[in-house]
Amino acid sequence: MYQFLWVISFLFFPLSFVSANTLFNCPSVSIDIVEDELTIKGLTAPIEIVKVFNASYNLVYQCNGNCPNNIDLANLAEGIYYIDIQSYTSNWRFICDQKETITISSDTAPSCENIELDVVADELLMSGLEAPNKIVKVFDVFYNLIDICFSDCGNTIVIPNLLSGLYHVDIQLYTANWEFVCDHKEDIFVDLTDEPCDDNPCLGNVTLANQQAIDDFCGCTTVEGDLVIGKLIGSNINSLANLRDIEKVKGKLTIQGTNIQNFDGLGNLGFVGQDLFIHKNLSLKNFQGLNNLVEIGSTFFLKENPQISNLNGLDRWTKALAIDFDKNSGLSKVDRLALLSNLTTIKLTNLAQLRAVPPLSLLSSLSGLNLSNNTKFQNLNFLSPIGYLEGNVTIKSNPSLSDCCGLAHLVDDDPFFGSNNAVFDIANNPFSCKSISTILSDCQTITPSCSDIQVNANGGSISITGLTAANVILKVFDKNYGVLFNCFGDCDNFVQLNDLSNGIYRVSINFYNPNWIPICETIVTVELNENEGVVSFSDRTNKDKLSDGSNFLVAPNPAYGATFVDLKAVAGKSVQLQLIDQFGQKVWAKEIRQAALVPEKIDIFPFDNGLYFLMIQAEGQPLKTQKLMVARMY
């Protein structure tokens, strides 16, 4: 009788009897670190989920359910790693969650204590930069960036040819996997000046109309107003040598009607606050002497200088709001424009020798464009990096202009930027560039699709074809999610990996258009089994990024100079924008009282490269978050 009752009680109450001691015990997991290897032991639960993240919370390793009892991860970079282990019963009842933070480090950790800065003559020497990754920035007294090094900078850096003045140095050291170590900031002073004849800056405007006035000039390091050198008729100026003390012109700088062949004498000039006019200098051949000019505050006017053929000599020029080059009959190259970071308006007219403009890869938008009467100008490919165009656009009377496809993405009915931002005046060019309609008809292309991608395997090789998008991000991972192959942007159309061992490989491909607006994503899993002659493909997923239903498109992404947020869906409503870095810190915020139909521009130049999260809180809508990758090209 009693034995029967005991059996009945066991049948009806088995869990209360055995669960505490047998089924639900949390596994005793051990984590060992030996140099750059991580070992996780004791994963004895029926089902385990293991994830390992680096300091930036990028996934380094993951297994879901099919985890081995012991996991070995080798060749890990120095830095912090986060381990998350979840244990389940065989029928997926949760047992426990174990988390641990570990650090991979060498005996000689990087430190800012060894950094030394020294000035010798006109050179800045920086030593002790002993870290796997570093970011070094040098600014002038006005915080204009004059030099930068990113990642592989070497342990010693020398910056030559500095002008007299104050400089700000910012050095950041990181581990191999970009974990922040320390920040060293220091101001240094370069003194190259002899005893000046006058320490006071020039007040008001200064006019030097002839050679005698230049030779008598003394002591101005800063011109508070405008500086005019020469006059259009009757100037006898053939040397600027006595202007070597000038470092800054706060107003306009005009150089006109001179006989100079270069700008020797203005070697210390670094800043022009407003417009720079270079007009009717008939003997001027190059820009030698303006090697240290960094910034033009407004427009650079270059007009009627017939012997100028290029912009060589403007070695540090990186800033101007607009350029207006007109009637320079010998000007054939303007390569320096590719390095301008804040250019908004371009006017290139009556330039008989100019054939092309370099790609404006540091710009994301333009607010005005005029290309007219340029005899040999051939194509508009330089506009391909531009994502947004507004204002007046004039392209007229360019008899050799036969390829206008670089403009096509800025005049079509783009779902993001639209087509009503600019006023176009396109006429008197060859037929394919005759009008907007001819440009669109001649430049129509089929949007690349991830369905065109072919992943094939043969023995120990995997080949990938059909990478037809303008920009591609391709990654191939092994079974431990180690990266075997990685290309960013201009991947070849055919990629092949050879001498692969048996096992599982994952291929991840993202397509983007020329402005880095996402098109689609595909992931393919390949299993190689050479002994059995078997190659299997599974888990292929294609996702159309352009039609994923997102209300707030952010493009270009990755961003190089600026990015835009499409707020048409909440036009007229209030919107709050916040940018959060990967460490959870707010780095930028903006409140918009009434969202507009045109995209909202975010200038990313103040931010370091890396991953950010854009928080979008629109009136009457839930909070939305978009990832933004900043990838400035320095």
C-alpha positions as CSV (number, residue, x, y, z in Angstrom):
1,M,0.0,0.0,0.0
2,Y,2.7,2.5,1.0
3,Q,4.8,1.5,-2.0
4,F,1.9,2.2,-4.4
5,L,1.4,5.6,-2.9
6,W,5.1,6.5,-3.3
7,V,4.9,5.6,-7.0
8,I,1.8,7.7,-7.4
9,S,3.4,10.7,-5.7
10,F,6.5,10.4,-7.9
11,L,4.4,10.3,-11.1
12,F,2.4,13.3,-10.2
13,F,5.2,15.4,-8.7
14,P,8.4,14.6,-10.5
15,L,9.6,18.1,-11.0
16,S,9.5,19.2,-7.4
17,F,11.4,16.1,-6.5
18,V,14.3,16.3,-9.0
19,S,14.5,19.7,-10.6
20,A,16.5,21.4,-7.9
21,N,19.3,18.8,-8.0
22,T,19.3,17.4,-11.5
23,L,17.6,19.3,-14.3
24,F,18.1,23.0,-13.6
25,N,21.6,23.4,-12.2
26,C,23.6,26.2,-13.8
27,P,26.7,24.7,-15.5
28,S,30.0,25.4,-13.9
29,V,31.7,27.3,-16.7
30,S,35.4,28.3,-16.5
31,I,37.0,31.0,-18.7
32,D,40.7,30.9,-19.2
33,I,43.0,33.5,-21.0
34,V,46.4,32.6,-22.3
35,E,48.1,35.5,-24.2
36,D,45.7,36.1,-27.1
37,E,43.6,32.9,-26.7
38,L,40.3,32.6,-24.9
39,T,39.0,29.2,-23.8
40,I,35.4,28.6,-22.4
41,K,35.0,25.2,-20.7
42,G,32.2,23.4,-19.0
43,L,29.2,24.1,-21.3
44,T,27.4,21.1,-20.1
45,A,23.7,22.2,-20.3
46,P,21.6,20.4,-22.9
47,I,21.3,23.7,-24.9
48,E,23.7,26.6,-24.7
49,I,23.8,30.1,-26.4
50,V,27.2,31.7,-26.3
51,K,28.1,35.2,-27.6
52,V,31.4,37.0,-27.4
53,F,31.6,40.7,-28.2
54,N,34.6,43.1,-28.4
55,A,34.8,46.5,-26.7
56,S,32.6,48.1,-29.5
57,Y,30.0,45.4,-29.0
58,N,30.7,43.9,-32.4
59,L,30.1,40.1,-32.4
60,V,33.3,38.1,-32.4
61,Y,31.8,34.6,-31.9
62,Q,28.3,33.1,-31.5
63,C,26.8,29.6,-31.3
64,N,23.1,28.9,-30.9
65,G,22.2,25.6,-29.4
66,N,24.9,23.6,-31.1
67,C,27.7,24.8,-28.9
68,P,30.6,22.4,-28.1
69,N,31.5,21.7,-24.4
70,N,34.7,23.7,-24.9
71,I,35.2,26.8,-27.1
72,D,38.7,28.0,-28.2
73,L,39.1,31.5,-29.7
74,A,42.6,32.4,-30.9
75,N,44.4,35.4,-32.2
76,L,42.3,37.9,-30.4
77,A,43.3,41.6,-30.5
78,E,44.1,43.4,-27.2
79,G,41.2,44.9,-25.4
80,I,38.0,44.2,-23.5
81,Y,35.6,41.4,-24.4
82,Y,32.1,40.7,-23.1
83,I,30.9,37.1,-22.8
84,D,27.2,36.2,-22.5
85,I,26.3,32.5,-21.8
86,Q,22.6,31.4,-21.6
87,S,21.8,27.8,-20.6
88,Y,18.6,25.9,-21.3
89,T,17.1,22.5,-20.7
90,S,16.5,20.1,-23.7
91,N,13.0,21.5,-24.1
92,W,14.3,25.2,-24.1
93,R,13.4,26.0,-20.5
94,F,15.7,28.8,-19.3
95,I,18.2,27.7,-16.6
96,C,20.5,30.7,-16.1
97,D,22.4,33.6,-17.8
98,Q,26.1,34.0,-17.1
99,K,28.0,37.2,-18.1
100,E,31.7,38.0,-17.7
101,T,34.0,40.7,-18.9
102,I,37.6,39.8,-19.7
103,T,40.7,41.7,-21.0
104,I,43.3,40.6,-23.5
105,S,46.5,42.6,-22.9
106,S,50.2,42.5,-23.5
107,D,53.0,43.2,-21.0
108,T,53.5,46.6,-22.5
109,A,50.2,48.4,-22.6
110,P,50.2,51.8,-24.5
111,S,50.4,54.9,-22.4
112,C,50.3,58.7,-23.0
113,E,53.1,59.1,-20.4
114,N,55.8,58.5,-23.1
115,I,54.5,61.0,-25.6
116,E,56.9,63.9,-26.2
117,L,56.5,67.0,-28.3
118,D,59.4,69.1,-29.5
119,V,59.9,72.1,-31.9
120,V,63.0,72.4,-33.9
121,A,63.1,75.4,-36.2
122,D,59.9,75.0,-38.3
123,E,59.4,71.3,-37.5
124,L,57.1,69.7,-34.9
125,L,58.5,66.3,-33.7
126,M,56.1,63.9,-31.9
127,S,57.5,60.7,-30.4
128,G,56.4,58.0,-28.0
129,L,53.2,57.2,-29.9
130,E,53.5,53.5,-29.0
131,A,50.1,52.1,-29.5
132,P,48.6,49.8,-32.1
133,N,46.1,52.5,-33.2
134,K,46.2,56.2,-32.8
135,I,44.6,59.4,-34.1
136,V,46.8,62.5,-34.2
137,K,45.4,65.9,-35.1
138,V,47.3,69.2,-35.3
139,F,45.4,72.5,-35.5
140,D,46.5,76.1,-36.0
141,V,45.7,78.8,-33.6
142,F,42.2,79.2,-35.1
143,Y,41.5,75.4,-34.8
144,N,41.8,74.9,-38.5
145,L,43.0,71.3,-39.1
146,I,46.4,71.4,-40.8
147,D,47.5,67.8,-40.3
148,I,46.0,64.5,-39.3
149,C,47.1,60.8,-39.0
150,F,44.6,58.0,-38.5
151,S,45.5,54.5,-37.3
152,D,48.9,53.5,-38.7
153,C,50.9,56.7,-37.9
154,G,54.2,55.2,-36.7
155,N,55.8,55.8,-33.3
156,T,57.3,59.1,-34.4
157,I,55.8,61.9,-36.6
158,V,57.5,64.9,-38.0
159,I,55.5,67.9,-39.4
160,P,57.7,70.3,-41.4
161,N,57.3,73.8,-42.8
162,L,55.2,75.3,-39.9
163,L,54.6,79.0,-39.7
164,S,55.2,81.1,-36.6
165,G,52.4,80.8,-34.2
166,L,50.4,78.7,-31.7
167,Y,49.4,75.1,-32.5
168,H,47.0,72.7,-30.8
169,V,48.0,69.0,-30.7
170,D,45.4,66.3,-29.9
171,I,46.7,62.7,-29.7
172,Q,44.4,59.7,-28.9
173,L,45.8,56.2,-28.3
174,Y,43.8,53.0,-28.8
175,T,44.3,49.3,-28.5
176,A,44.4,47.0,-31.5
177,N,40.6,46.6,-31.5
178,W,40.1,50.4,-31.0
179,E,39.5,50.5,-27.3
180,F,40.3,54.0,-26.0
181,V,43.4,54.2,-23.9
182,C,44.3,57.8,-23.3
183,D,44.2,61.4,-24.7
184,H,47.1,63.8,-24.8
185,K,46.4,67.4,-25.5
186,E,49.1,70.1,-25.7
187,D,49.7,73.5,-27.1
188,I,53.1,74.3,-28.8
189,F,54.5,77.5,-30.2
190,V,56.6,77.9,-33.3
191,D,58.7,81.1,-33.4
192,L,60.5,81.8,-36.7
193,T,60.2,85.6,-36.8
194,D,63.1,88.0,-36.7
195,E,62.7,91.3,-34.8
196,P,59.7,92.9,-36.5
197,C,59.7,96.6,-37.2
198,D,56.2,97.0,-35.8
199,D,54.4,94.6,-33.5
200,N,51.0,96.2,-34.1
201,P,48.6,94.8,-36.7
202,C,47.4,97.0,-39.5
203,L,44.2,98.6,-38.6
204,G,41.6,99.1,-41.4
205,N,42.2,98.6,-45.1
206,V,45.7,98.5,-46.7
207,T,46.4,99.3,-50.3
208,L,49.8,98.6,-51.9
209,A,49.4,100.0,-55.5
210,N,53.0,99.8,-56.7
211,Q,56.4,98.2,-56.0
212,Q,57.6,101.1,-53.9
213,A,54.6,100.7,-51.5
214,I,55.4,97.0,-51.1
215,D,59.1,97.7,-50.5
216,D,58.2,100.3,-47.8
217,F,55.7,97.9,-46.1
218,C,56.8,97.0,-42.6
219,G,55.5,95.0,-39.7
220,C,51.9,93.8,-40.5
221,T,51.3,90.3,-39.4
222,T,47.5,90.8,-39.4
223,V,45.5,93.0,-41.7
224,E,42.3,93.8,-39.9
225,G,40.4,94.9,-43.1
226,D,41.0,94.4,-46.8
227,L,44.4,94.2,-48.5
228,V,44.7,95.3,-52.1
229,I,47.9,94.6,-54.0
230,G,48.3,96.3,-57.4
231,K,45.8,98.0,-59.7
232,L,44.3,96.9,-63.0
233,I,46.1,99.6,-65.0
234,G,49.6,100.9,-64.5
235,S,50.9,98.6,-61.8
236,N,54.6,97.9,-61.8
237,I,54.7,95.2,-59.1
238,N,57.0,92.3,-59.9
239,S,57.9,91.1,-56.4
240,L,56.0,90.4,-53.1
241,A,59.1,89.5,-51.1
242,N,58.6,92.3,-48.5
243,L,55.2,90.9,-47.5
244,R,56.7,87.9,-45.6
245,D,55.3,89.1,-42.2
246,I,51.7,88.8,-43.3
247,E,50.0,85.8,-41.7
248,K,46.3,86.8,-41.8
249,V,44.0,89.0,-43.8
250,K,40.6,89.3,-42.0
251,G,38.9,91.0,-44.9
252,K,39.3,90.6,-48.7
253,L,42.6,90.0,-50.4
254,T,42.9,91.4,-54.0
255,I,46.0,90.8,-56.2
256,Q,45.5,92.4,-59.6
257,G,47.3,93.8,-62.6
258,T,50.8,92.8,-61.3
259,N,53.8,91.4,-63.2
260,I,54.6,88.7,-60.7
261,Q,55.2,85.2,-61.9
262,N,54.4,83.6,-58.5
263,F,53.5,84.5,-54.9
264,D,56.9,84.3,-53.3
265,G,56.8,86.6,-50.3
266,L,53.3,85.5,-49.1
267,G,54.7,82.2,-47.6
268,N,53.4,83.0,-44.1
269,L,49.8,83.8,-45.2
270,G,47.5,81.1,-43.8
271,F,44.1,82.7,-43.7
272,V,41.9,85.1,-45.8
273,G,38.7,86.0,-44.0
274,Q,36.6,86.9,-47.0
275,D,37.1,86.8,-50.7
276,L,40.4,86.2,-52.5
277,F,40.6,88.0,-55.9
278,I,43.4,87.1,-58.3
279,H,42.7,89.1,-61.4
280,K,44.6,90.1,-64.6
281,N,48.1,89.1,-63.6
282,L,49.4,88.5,-67.1
283,S,52.8,87.0,-66.1
284,L,51.5,84.8,-63.3
285,K,52.5,81.1,-63.9
286,N,51.8,79.2,-60.6
287,F,50.8,79.5,-57.0
288,Q,54.2,79.0,-55.5
289,G,54.4,81.1,-52.4
290,L,50.9,80.4,-51.2
291,N,51.9,77.0,-49.9
292,N,50.6,77.7,-46.4
293,L,47.3,79.2,-47.3
294,V,44.7,77.0,-45.6
295,E,41.3,78.8,-45.7
296,I,39.5,81.3,-47.8
297,G,36.5,82.5,-45.9
298,S,34.2,83.1,-48.8
299,T,34.8,83.0,-52.6
300,F,38.0,82.3,-54.5
301,F,37.9,84.5,-57.7
302,L,40.5,83.5,-60.3
303,K,40.0,85.6,-63.5
304,E,41.9,86.5,-66.6
305,N,45.3,85.0,-65.7
306,P,46.2,83.5,-69.0
307,Q,49.5,81.7,-68.0
308,I,48.0,79.8,-65.0
309,S,47.7,76.1,-66.1
310,N,47.0,74.4,-62.7
311,L,46.6,75.0,-59.0
312,N,50.0,73.7,-58.0
313,G,51.4,75.5,-55.0
314,L,48.2,75.6,-53.0
315,D,49.5,72.7,-51.0
316,R,47.4,73.3,-47.8
317,W,44.3,74.9,-49.2
318,T,41.3,72.9,-48.0
319,K,38.6,75.5,-47.3
320,A,36.5,77.9,-49.4
321,L,32.8,78.4,-49.6
322,A,32.8,79.0,-53.4
323,I,35.0,79.2,-56.4
324,D,34.6,81.4,-59.5
325,F,37.2,80.6,-62.2
326,D,36.6,82.6,-65.4
327,K,38.6,83.4,-68.6
328,N,41.8,81.7,-67.5
329,S,42.7,80.6,-71.0
330,G,45.5,78.2,-70.0
331,L,43.9,76.6,-67.0
332,S,43.7,72.8,-67.7
333,K,43.8,71.1,-64.3
334,V,42.0,71.9,-61.0
335,D,42.9,68.7,-59.1
336,R,43.2,70.6,-55.8
337,L,39.3,71.0,-55.7
338,A,39.1,67.3,-54.6
339,L,40.5,68.3,-51.2
340,L,38.0,71.0,-50.4
341,S,35.8,70.1,-47.5
342,N,33.2,72.9,-47.2
343,L,32.7,74.0,-50.9
344,T,29.1,74.9,-51.6
345,T,29.2,76.7,-55.0
346,I,31.2,76.0,-58.2
347,K,31.5,78.4,-61.2
348,L,33.8,77.3,-64.1
349,T,33.3,79.5,-67.1
350,N,35.2,80.4,-70.3
351,L,38.1,77.9,-69.6
352,A,39.3,76.9,-73.0
353,Q,41.7,74.1,-71.8
354,L,39.9,72.5,-68.9
355,R,38.8,69.0,-69.6
356,A,37.6,67.6,-66.3
357,V,37.1,68.2,-62.6
358,P,38.3,65.6,-60.0
359,P,35.6,63.7,-58.0
360,L,34.4,65.8,-55.2
361,S,34.7,63.0,-52.7
362,L,34.7,65.2,-49.6
363,L,31.4,66.9,-50.4
364,S,27.9,65.6,-50.0
365,S,26.0,68.5,-51.5
366,L,26.2,71.7,-53.6
367,S,24.0,74.8,-53.5
368,G,25.0,76.1,-56.9
369,L,26.8,75.1,-60.2
370,N,27.7,76.9,-63.4
371,L,29.6,75.2,-66.2
372,S,29.5,77.4,-69.3
373,N,31.6,78.0,-72.4
374,N,34.3,75.5,-71.6
375,T,35.6,74.4,-75.0
376,K,37.2,71.0,-74.0
377,F,35.1,70.0,-70.9
378,Q,34.1,66.4,-71.4
379,N,32.0,64.9,-68.6
380,L,30.2,65.4,-65.3
381,N,31.7,62.4,-63.4
382,F,33.0,64.7,-60.7
383,L,29.4,65.0,-59.4
384,S,29.0,61.3,-58.7
385,P,29.9,61.6,-55.0
386,I,27.4,64.4,-54.5
387,G,24.1,63.3,-52.9
388,Y,22.2,66.6,-52.8
389,L,22.0,69.5,-55.3
390,E,20.0,72.8,-54.9
391,G,20.0,76.3,-56.2
392,N,20.7,77.4,-59.7
393,V,22.4,74.8,-62.0
394,T,23.7,76.2,-65.4
395,I,25.4,73.9,-67.9
396,K,25.5,75.6,-71.2
397,S,27.6,75.9,-74.4
398,N,30.2,73.2,-73.7
399,P,30.8,71.8,-77.1
400,S,32.8,68.7,-76.0
401,L,30.5,67.7,-73.1
402,S,29.3,64.3,-74.2
403,D,28.9,62.4,-70.9
404,C,26.5,63.9,-68.3
405,C,25.6,60.7,-66.4
406,G,27.4,62.0,-63.3
407,L,24.4,64.4,-63.0
408,A,21.7,61.9,-63.6
409,H,21.2,60.8,-60.0
410,L,20.7,64.4,-59.0
411,V,17.9,65.2,-61.5
412,D,15.7,62.1,-61.4
413,D,12.7,61.4,-59.2
414,D,14.9,60.0,-56.3
415,P,12.6,58.8,-53.5
416,F,14.9,60.4,-51.0
417,F,16.2,63.7,-52.3
418,G,13.5,64.4,-54.8
419,S,13.9,66.5,-58.0
420,N,12.6,70.0,-57.0
421,N,15.6,71.3,-55.1
422,A,17.5,72.9,-58.0
423,V,16.6,75.1,-61.0
424,F,18.3,73.6,-64.1
425,D,19.3,75.5,-67.2
426,I,20.9,72.9,-69.5
427,A,21.3,73.9,-73.2
428,N,23.7,74.1,-76.2
429,N,25.7,71.1,-75.3
430,P,26.0,67.9,-77.5
431,F,22.8,65.9,-77.8
432,S,23.3,63.5,-74.8
433,C,23.8,66.5,-72.6
434,K,21.2,68.7,-74.3
435,S,18.6,68.7,-71.5
436,I,17.5,66.9,-68.4
437,S,15.3,64.5,-70.4
438,T,18.1,63.5,-72.7
439,I,20.4,62.9,-69.7
440,L,17.9,60.7,-68.0
441,S,17.1,58.7,-71.2
442,D,20.8,58.2,-72.1
443,C,21.9,57.4,-68.5
444,Q,19.1,55.0,-67.4
445,T,20.6,52.0,-65.7
446,I,19.1,48.9,-64.1
447,T,19.3,49.0,-60.3
448,P,21.7,46.3,-59.1
449,S,20.0,43.4,-57.3
450,C,21.3,40.9,-54.8
451,S,19.5,38.2,-56.8
452,D,22.2,38.7,-59.4
453,I,24.9,37.5,-57.0
454,Q,26.2,34.0,-57.6
455,V,28.1,32.1,-54.9
456,N,29.8,28.9,-56.2
457,A,32.1,26.3,-54.6
458,N,34.4,23.7,-56.0
459,G,36.5,21.6,-53.7
460,G,38.4,24.0,-51.5
461,S,37.4,27.2,-53.2
462,I,34.5,29.6,-53.0
463,S,33.9,32.1,-55.8
464,I,31.5,35.1,-55.8
465,T,30.3,36.9,-58.9
466,G,27.6,39.5,-59.8
467,L,28.9,42.3,-57.6
468,T,27.5,44.9,-59.9
469,A,26.5,47.7,-57.4
470,A,28.5,51.0,-57.4
471,N,29.5,50.3,-53.8
472,V,29.8,46.9,-52.2
473,I,30.7,45.7,-48.8
474,L,31.7,42.0,-48.9
475,K,32.8,39.8,-46.0
476,V,33.5,36.1,-45.8
477,F,33.6,34.5,-42.4
478,D,34.8,31.0,-41.2
479,K,32.8,28.9,-38.8
480,N,34.1,30.9,-35.8
481,Y,33.1,34.2,-37.5
482,G,36.7,35.0,-38.2
483,V,37.0,37.3,-41.2
484,L,38.7,35.6,-44.1
485,F,38.0,38.2,-46.8
486,N,36.8,41.8,-46.6
487,C,36.4,44.5,-49.2
488,F,34.8,47.9,-48.9
489,G,33.5,50.1,-51.7
490,D,35.1,49.2,-55.0
491,C,35.1,45.4,-54.8
492,D,36.0,43.4,-57.9
493,N,33.1,41.8,-59.8
494,F,34.7,38.4,-59.3
495,V,36.1,37.3,-56.0
496,Q,37.6,33.8,-55.3
497,L,39.0,32.3,-52.1
498,N,41.2,29.2,-52.5
499,D,42.7,26.5,-50.3
500,L,39.8,26.4,-47.9
501,S,39.5,23.5,-45.4
502,N,36.3,21.6,-44.7
503,G,33.6,23.4,-42.7
504,I,31.0,26.1,-42.7
505,Y,31.6,29.6,-44.3
506,R,29.3,32.6,-44.3
507,V,29.2,35.2,-47.1
508,S,27.7,38.6,-46.3
509,I,27.2,41.1,-49.1
510,N,25.6,44.6,-49.0
511,F,24.9,46.7,-52.1
512,Y,24.8,50.5,-52.1
513,N,24.2,53.1,-54.9
514,P,26.9,55.7,-55.7
515,N,25.7,57.9,-52.8
516,W,25.9,55.0,-50.3
517,I,22.2,54.6,-50.0
518,P,21.5,50.9,-49.2
519,I,20.0,48.8,-52.0
520,C,20.0,45.2,-50.6
521,E,21.7,42.7,-48.4
522,T,22.3,38.9,-48.9
523,I,23.8,36.3,-46.6
524,V,24.8,32.8,-47.9
525,T,26.0,29.9,-45.8
526,V,28.3,27.4,-47.6
527,E,29.4,24.1,-46.2
528,L,32.4,22.4,-47.8
529,N,33.0,18.7,-47.3
530,E,35.9,17.8,-49.6
531,N,36.2,14.1,-48.7
532,E,32.6,13.4,-49.6
533,G,32.6,15.8,-52.6
534,V,29.7,17.6,-51.1
535,V,29.1,21.3,-51.3
536,S,25.8,22.6,-49.8
537,F,24.2,26.0,-49.7
538,S,21.7,27.1,-47.1
539,D,20.2,30.0,-45.3
540,R,20.4,32.4,-48.3
541,T,18.5,35.5,-47.5
542,N,18.0,38.6,-49.6
543,K,16.7,41.8,-48.1
544,D,15.7,44.9,-50.2
545,K,16.9,47.9,-48.2
546,L,15.2,50.5,-50.4
547,S,11.8,49.1,-49.6
548,D,12.1,48.1,-46.0
549,G,9.4,50.5,-44.8
550,S,11.8,52.8,-42.9
551,N,10.2,56.2,-42.3
552,F,13.5,58.1,-41.9
553,L,16.1,57.3,-44.5
554,V,19.7,58.4,-43.6
555,A,22.1,58.8,-46.5
556,P,24.8,58.7,-47.5
557,N,25.7,56.0,-44.9
558,P,28.6,55.6,-44.3
559,A,29.0,59.4,-44.3
560,Y,32.2,61.2,-45.4
561,G,31.4,64.9,-45.2
562,A,27.7,65.2,-44.3
563,T,24.6,63.0,-44.2
564,F,20.9,63.8,-44.7
565,V,17.8,62.6,-42.8
566,D,14.6,62.3,-44.8
567,L,11.8,63.8,-42.6
568,K,9.1,64.1,-45.3
569,A,6.9,61.6,-43.3
570,V,6.6,64.1,-40.4
571,A,6.7,67.4,-42.4
572,G,5.3,70.2,-40.4
573,K,5.8,68.4,-37.0
574,S,8.4,69.0,-34.4
575,V,11.4,66.6,-34.4
576,Q,14.2,66.1,-31.9
577,L,17.5,64.6,-33.3
578,Q,20.3,63.2,-31.2
579,L,23.5,61.5,-32.2
580,I,24.9,59.0,-29.7
581,D,28.3,57.5,-30.0
582,Q,29.1,53.8,-29.4
583,F,29.9,54.5,-25.8
584,G,26.5,55.9,-25.1
585,Q,27.6,59.6,-25.0
586,K,25.4,62.3,-26.7
587,V,27.7,64.1,-29.2
588,W,25.2,66.2,-31.1
589,A,21.5,67.3,-30.8
590,K,19.1,69.5,-32.7
591,E,15.5,70.5,-32.2
592,I,13.4,71.2,-35.3
593,R,10.2,73.0,-34.8
594,Q,8.7,72.2,-38.1
595,A,10.2,69.4,-40.3
596,A,10.6,70.4,-43.9
597,L,10.1,68.4,-47.1
598,V,13.8,68.6,-48.0
599,P,16.2,66.4,-46.1
600,E,17.8,67.7,-42.9
601,K,21.6,68.0,-43.2
602,I,24.0,66.8,-40.5
603,D,27.6,67.9,-40.8
604,I,29.8,65.0,-39.6
605,F,33.2,66.8,-39.6
606,P,33.2,67.4,-35.8
607,F,32.9,63.6,-35.2
608,D,35.6,60.9,-35.2
609,N,35.2,57.9,-37.4
610,G,33.1,55.1,-36.0
611,L,29.6,53.8,-35.3
612,Y,26.9,56.2,-34.1
613,F,23.2,56.0,-33.4
614,L,20.8,58.6,-34.6
615,M,17.8,59.0,-32.3
616,I,14.7,60.5,-34.1
617,Q,11.8,61.6,-31.9
618,A,9.0,63.0,-34.0
619,E,5.9,64.6,-32.6
620,G,3.2,61.9,-32.0
621,Q,5.5,59.0,-33.0
622,P,7.6,56.4,-31.1
623,L,11.3,56.9,-30.9
624,K,13.2,55.7,-34.0
625,T,16.9,54.7,-34.1
626,Q,19.1,54.5,-37.2
627,K,22.7,53.4,-37.3
628,L,25.1,55.9,-38.9
629,M,28.7,55.0,-39.8
630,V,31.1,58.0,-40.0
631,A,34.0,57.2,-42.3
632,R,35.7,60.5,-43.1
633,M,38.6,60.5,-45.6
634,Y,41.4,62.6,-44.3
